[in-house]
Amino acid sequence: MDRFKQNGGRLIWTIHNQQAHSHGDANDLFSENRRALTKMADLIHVHTPHAWAYMISEYGAESEKLRLIPHPSYLGVYEHAEVSMARPLAPRQITRFLTFGAMRGNRELERLHLAARKLTNRGHAFHVSIAGRVFRKGRRLARRLDGIANVSVIADRIPDSEIPQLFSQAHVYVLPSTTTFTSGTAMLAQTFGLPIIGPDIEAHKQTTPEACHDLLYPAQNPRGLIRMMMRMMEMSDAELNEKRLACFEFAVQRDPMRVSGLLKNALSELV
């Protein structure tokens, strides 16, 4: 990168995660490299005010370098936006929860394993679908999750053509991570009208509509996810549809074409 910069290159860095995907805690080398990259970058793109403040306090980023542009939704990406927004709530004999994406350590799916196991053992009627590629370190956890009667695991990458069906069959999206800056899968879920349940960290508050913030449970409460899953099972279709509408409106606000225009403007500053 030094050589690239010396030869006239311009560096734009998008901060997507607080920590590396594969490590629970940022190690010294990771932090050292991030600090060097903070000085080297010409522009630093962050998705949330929380990430903006973190890059200044943790890595000494210059505010003049930072550009706050939210993570886009996926309206119109996997199917026409009109189709996504007109689809009714899936039939709800039981409440169906979904979590999606590669099973890495930063997903903190151990929390979901604990909640699903306890709720299954207590006789609650629900279903959790976990879909996404499983890396070697996550195989043991995937097997334990798949061994729960109310849980199914699709341990592979989901083809793009199957994503609308996968999300439209669910009612709620589960996001147990406590260290993320922003979640692309959360924006994907809200594109299909799925409200997010997860810990009440700033990153989640800034990636979900205010009307759904009551679905974020205290991050340090070990029973928070269990209680929120129970609340979702008891929630009426009418209230759930209100949450769905708020998610759709949030996805429209973050339409990918509009966000792309904001990013284009930021990149043009370097030309």
Phi, psi and omega per residue, in radians:
M1 nan -0.635 3.074
D2 -1.030 -0.789 -3.136
R3 -1.121 -0.706 3.106
F4 -1.031 -0.786 -3.135
K5 -1.176 -0.689 -3.132
Q6 -1.110 -0.463 -3.139
N7 -1.654 0.307 3.020
G8 1.670 0.075 -3.142
G9 -1.227 2.656 3.079
R10 -2.034 2.400 -3.003
L11 -1.992 2.117 3.047
I12 -1.978 2.200 -3.038
W13 -2.063 2.123 3.054
T14 -1.693 2.130 3.101
I15 -1.575 1.979 -3.094
H16 -1.879 -0.527 -3.071
N17 -2.336 2.605 3.089
Q18 -1.271 -0.570 -3.119
Q19 -2.311 2.938 3.097
A20 -1.171 2.621 -3.136
H21 -1.005 -0.637 -2.948
S22 -1.653 -0.023 -3.077
H23 -2.204 2.386 3.096
G24 -1.223 -0.575 3.138
D25 -2.235 2.475 3.096
A26 -1.196 2.186 3.121
N27 -1.525 3.078 -3.047
D28 -1.103 -0.717 -3.120
L29 -1.139 -0.715 3.103
F30 -1.032 -0.841 -3.126
S31 -1.141 -0.686 3.133
E32 -1.103 -0.761 3.129
N33 -1.154 -0.690 3.107
R34 -1.128 -0.656 -3.140
R35 -1.150 -0.691 3.096
A36 -1.162 -0.718 -3.137
L37 -1.171 -0.566 3.097
T38 -1.055 -0.715 3.129
K39 -1.280 -0.580 -3.031
M40 -1.363 -0.576 -3.022
A41 -1.178 2.514 3.048
D42 -1.452 -0.659 3.043
L43 -2.350 2.486 3.083
I44 -2.092 2.020 -3.085
H45 -1.661 2.123 3.075
V46 -2.108 2.709 -3.084
H47 -1.675 -0.364 -3.031
T48 -2.426 2.708 3.027
P49 -0.998 -0.590 3.113
H50 -1.049 -0.796 3.140
A51 -1.156 -0.653 3.090
W52 -0.993 -0.931 -3.101
A53 -1.113 -0.661 -3.122
Y54 -1.128 -0.758 -3.112
M55 -1.135 -0.539 3.096
I56 -1.304 -0.834 -3.053
S57 -1.278 -0.660 -3.036
E58 -1.538 -0.623 -3.032
Y59 -2.133 0.075 3.085
G60 1.165 0.535 3.141
A61 -1.129 2.484 3.079
E62 -1.375 2.249 -3.086
S63 -1.043 -0.487 -3.136
E64 -1.138 -0.426 3.139
K65 -1.451 -0.377 -2.989
L66 -1.414 2.446 3.050
R67 -2.269 2.132 -3.130
L68 -1.647 1.868 3.111
I69 -2.318 2.074 -3.024
P70 -1.160 2.753 3.042
H71 -1.177 2.302 -3.119
P72 -1.296 2.832 2.922
S73 -1.403 -3.032 -3.125
Y74 -2.081 0.483 3.124
L75 -1.050 2.210 3.115
G76 1.445 0.010 -3.091
V77 -1.490 -0.886 -3.079
Y78 -1.689 -0.333 3.041
E79 -2.837 2.928 3.133
H80 -1.041 2.425 -3.110
A81 -1.002 -0.659 -3.129
E82 -1.074 -0.617 3.126
V83 -1.173 -0.807 -3.125
S84 -1.049 -0.797 -3.008
M85 -1.382 -0.327 3.134
A86 -1.610 -0.165 -3.088
R87 -1.210 2.271 -3.137
P88 -1.322 2.922 3.058
L89 -1.005 2.346 3.133
A90 -1.090 2.544 3.089
P91 -0.881 2.469 -2.903
R92 -2.195 0.980 3.003
Q93 -1.063 -0.666 2.968
I94 -2.343 2.786 3.092
T95 -1.451 2.298 -3.091
R96 -1.937 2.124 3.112
F97 -1.754 2.628 -3.140
L98 -2.391 2.459 2.853
T99 -2.338 2.521 -2.894
F100 -2.439 2.526 3.057
G101 2.073 2.927 -3.111
A102 -0.997 2.351 -3.092
M103 -1.462 1.547 3.080
R104 -1.908 2.952 -3.072
G105 -1.052 -0.583 -3.090
N106 -1.244 -0.154 3.105
R107 -1.304 -0.406 3.116
E108 0.969 0.811 -3.106
L109 -1.290 -0.138 3.030
E110 -1.043 -0.582 3.123
R111 -1.135 -0.697 3.117
L112 -1.228 -0.634 3.095
H113 -1.034 -0.825 -3.125
L114 -1.078 -0.810 -3.095
A115 -1.140 -0.803 -3.108
A116 -1.130 -0.687 -3.138
R117 -1.135 -0.799 -3.120
K118 -1.141 -0.749 -3.116
L119 -1.191 -0.616 3.081
T120 -1.154 -0.781 -3.135
N121 -1.114 -0.456 3.130
R122 -1.510 -0.003 3.048
G123 1.528 0.250 3.124
H124 -1.257 2.514 3.129
A125 -1.691 1.944 3.137
F126 -2.874 3.035 3.046
H127 -2.517 2.435 3.072
V128 -2.050 2.201 3.015
S129 -1.854 2.263 3.086
I130 -2.090 2.037 -3.019
A131 -2.253 2.239 3.095
G132 2.663 2.822 -3.108
R133 -1.068 2.404 3.117
V134 -1.886 2.132 3.073
F135 -1.475 2.898 -3.016
R136 -0.938 -0.754 -3.103
K137 -1.164 -0.360 -3.094
G138 -1.721 0.017 -3.047
R139 -1.144 -0.687 -3.128
R140 -1.101 -0.783 3.120
L141 -1.125 -0.684 3.124
A142 -1.066 -0.706 3.117
R143 -1.146 -0.693 3.138
R144 -1.154 -0.695 3.102
L145 -1.142 -0.771 -3.104
D146 -1.174 -0.329 3.121
G147 -1.397 -0.114 3.104
I148 -1.495 2.319 -3.022
A149 -1.028 -0.621 -3.059
N150 -1.597 0.195 -3.079
V151 -2.175 2.446 2.985
S152 -2.243 2.461 -3.108
V153 -2.083 2.187 2.982
I154 -1.815 1.697 -2.955
A155 -1.538 1.011 -3.136
D156 -2.816 2.869 3.078
R157 -1.153 2.381 3.139
I158 -1.570 2.167 3.093
P159 -1.022 2.558 -3.113
D160 -0.960 -0.658 -3.078
S161 -1.145 -0.334 -3.093
E162 -1.703 -0.127 -3.064
I163 -1.117 -0.787 3.126
P164 -0.999 -0.743 -3.137
Q165 -1.148 -0.743 -3.127
L166 -1.028 -0.825 -3.083
F167 -1.316 -0.599 -3.089
S168 -1.278 -0.287 3.098
Q169 -1.447 -0.253 -3.094
A170 -1.641 2.902 3.099
H171 -2.007 -0.500 -3.027
V172 -2.483 2.543 3.072
Y173 -1.893 2.360 -3.111
V174 -1.837 2.206 -3.109
L175 -2.321 1.433 -3.004
P176 -1.383 -0.079 -3.064
S177 -1.072 2.474 3.127
T178 -1.969 0.009 -3.042
T179 -2.156 0.027 -3.096
T180 -1.278 2.682 2.969
F181 -1.520 -0.872 3.126
T182 -2.644 2.684 -3.059
S183 -2.154 2.049 3.048
G184 -1.124 -0.605 -3.140
T185 -1.222 -0.499 3.062
A186 -1.155 -0.722 3.090
M187 -1.170 -0.623 3.081
L188 -1.118 -0.770 -3.138
A189 -1.073 -0.767 -3.112
Q190 -1.229 -0.429 3.029
T191 -1.054 -0.556 3.120
F192 -1.754 0.257 3.032
G193 1.392 0.332 -3.136
L194 -1.609 2.067 3.031
P195 -1.185 2.655 -3.062
I196 -1.765 2.301 2.904
I197 -1.969 2.364 -3.106
G198 -3.091 3.126 3.134
P199 -1.170 2.668 -3.024
D200 -1.498 0.833 3.073
I201 -1.378 2.776 -3.093
E202 -1.025 -0.662 -3.116
A203 -1.017 -0.731 -3.141
H204 -1.272 -0.649 3.110
K205 -1.086 -0.590 -3.072
Q206 -1.575 0.055 3.116
T207 -2.138 0.243 3.120
T208 -2.432 2.698 3.122
P209 -1.226 2.642 -3.111
E210 -1.023 -0.556 -3.123
A211 -1.146 -0.237 -3.138
C212 -1.931 0.089 -3.111
H213 -1.170 -0.355 3.086
D214 -1.268 -0.083 3.080
L215 -1.629 0.014 3.102
L216 -1.697 2.136 -3.049
Y217 -1.689 2.780 3.137
P218 -0.949 2.177 -2.995
A219 -1.053 -0.583 -3.062
Q220 -1.591 0.027 -3.134
N221 -1.492 1.958 -3.085
P222 -1.118 -0.337 3.137
R223 -1.781 0.098 -3.071
G224 -1.047 -0.797 -3.125
L225 -1.150 -0.697 3.113
I226 -1.039 -0.851 -3.104
R227 -1.134 -0.642 -3.130
M228 -1.261 -0.625 3.068
M229 -1.125 -0.683 3.082
M230 -1.108 -0.720 3.125
R231 -1.079 -0.724 -3.134
M232 -1.151 -0.606 3.105
M233 -1.163 -0.547 -3.115
E234 -1.554 -0.205 -3.070
M235 -1.174 2.420 3.123
S236 -1.255 2.757 3.071
D237 -1.064 -0.627 -3.123
A238 -1.097 -0.786 3.137
E239 -1.204 -0.701 3.122
L240 -1.086 -0.670 3.098
N241 -1.143 -0.575 3.062
E242 -1.127 -0.712 3.095
K243 -1.143 -0.698 3.114
R244 -1.046 -0.769 -3.138
L245 -1.077 -0.732 3.113
A246 -1.082 -0.672 3.118
C247 -1.168 -0.741 3.105
F248 -1.082 -0.749 3.135
E249 -1.111 -0.662 3.103
F250 -1.131 -0.711 3.116
A251 -1.124 -0.647 3.105
V252 -1.145 -0.735 3.114
Q253 -1.036 -0.559 -3.118
R254 -1.886 0.627 3.103
D255 -0.894 2.343 -3.049
P256 -1.056 -0.545 3.123
M257 -1.196 -0.687 3.127
R258 -1.183 -0.784 -3.136
V259 -1.141 -0.649 3.098
S260 -1.058 -0.639 3.094
G261 -1.118 -0.692 3.094
L262 -1.116 -0.724 3.124
L263 -1.160 -0.702 3.104
K264 -1.036 -0.726 3.114
N265 -1.088 -0.695 3.134
A266 -1.151 -0.742 -3.138
L267 -1.154 -0.578 -3.109
S268 -1.154 -0.355 3.113
E269 -1.111 -0.429 -3.084
L270 -1.597 -0.105 -3.105
V271 -1.420 nan nan
